[in-house]
Amino acid sequence: MINLNEVTKIFKNKKLLDNVSLTVNDGEVVGVVGRGFEVDTLGRIIAGITGYDKGTVKVDDIEVKGGKREVISRVCLIPREFRAKGLTLHQIFEKIGRKNSVPKREIKARERDSFELLELRGLEDMKYEEVDEEIRTRFMISLIMLKEPNNIVFDRIESKLNEENVALLRELVKDWSFDGRSILLLCNDIKWLKGIADRIVFMEKGRILENFEVLA
């Protein structure tokens, strides 16, 4: 579960987030529609990458500020941009697996299975910066299958996938939510959320304007 309670983030005297309260329950898919800098900040705060000035942020009832190391294994943020200069896809996968205490045998098995599903087989020894944007995005999705986190945050990646892979990602999100995982979809376009989100939240100027359930 992801829970933000009255969270405020100030940068250069500007409120990027202004008293934001939001909960994503286990097994729930929530979409947040807002400007890029707003949703970027929200995702980075949940993942423990960016700090905040007021309020509380908890992942599975663990406060992000106080339990950052434990939070890392419980949440996976898939960002629009990912830096890994000089490393191959295999090296990145293995490095992140070790960082998250995944057994070596499991890292190998999860790489095989996720690369097969996401059509990355044969690209293991390609450097991350040498492959195109579509492949990079599919690779970042494979990291969810590596970490197997309870909570998943996507930051505007749907625009980097073709129609076929967007459909695949929709199915994966549904499967992960059925498994009881909390999923937060940060985006600019509400179209991506149709048929997949249980709730949609609209943000503007750092504040939540509307929060409504999606009827089946």
Residue, then its C-alpha position, 0 to 999 in steps of 0.5 A: m500500500i502507498n499512502l501520502n498524507e498532507v505532503t508538501k514539496i517546495f523547490k526554489n520557493k515554489k510548491l511542486l506538491d501542495n498538501v497532497s493526500l493520496t492512498v493506493n490500496d493493495g490490489e488497486v490501480v490508481g492513475v494520476v493525471g498532471r503536469g510532468f514536474e508534478v507527477d515526476t516529483l510524486g513518483r520520486i518521493i514515493a520511491g525515496i529518491t526525493g525528499y519532502d518538506k511536510g507530511t508523511v509518506k508510507v509504503d506498506d506502513i513503513e515511513v519513507k524517510g525513516g526506512k529508506r533501505e527497506v522501502i527500496s525493496r518494496v517499491c519499484l519506480i519506472p521512470r521516463e529516463f534511466r541512466a546507466k552509462g557503459l553498462t549492458l542490459h544484463q549487467i544492469f539487471e544483475k546489479i539491481g538484482r544483487k542490490n535488492s538481495v535477489p539470489k543469484r539463481e533467481i536473477k538468472a531465471r527472472e532475466r530469462d523469463s522477463f526478457e523472453l516475455l518482453e522480446l529482449r532475448g539476444l539483446e543482453d550484451m547491448k549497452y543501455e545507451e545503444v538501444d532505442e527508446e522502445i527497447r529501453t522502456r521494455f527493459m525497465i519494465s523487466l526490472i519489475m519482474l526482477k524485484e517483484p515489489n509490492n508497489i509499482v509506480f509508472d512515470r509517463i512511460e506509455s508514450k514511449l511504447n508502441e501500440e502492441n507493447v502498451a497492450l502488453l503492459r495493460e495486461l501485466v498491470k492487471d495481472w499484478s493488481f490481481d496479485g494484490r500489488s498497489i499500482l500508481l500510473l502517473c501520466n499526462d493523458i487520461k486515454w492510457l488509464k481507460g479500462i485499467a485504472d480503478r480510480i483517477v486523480f487529477m492534479e493541477k498546480g501541485r494540488i489534487l483537484e478531483n479524485f473519482e472511481v472509474l465505473a466498470 
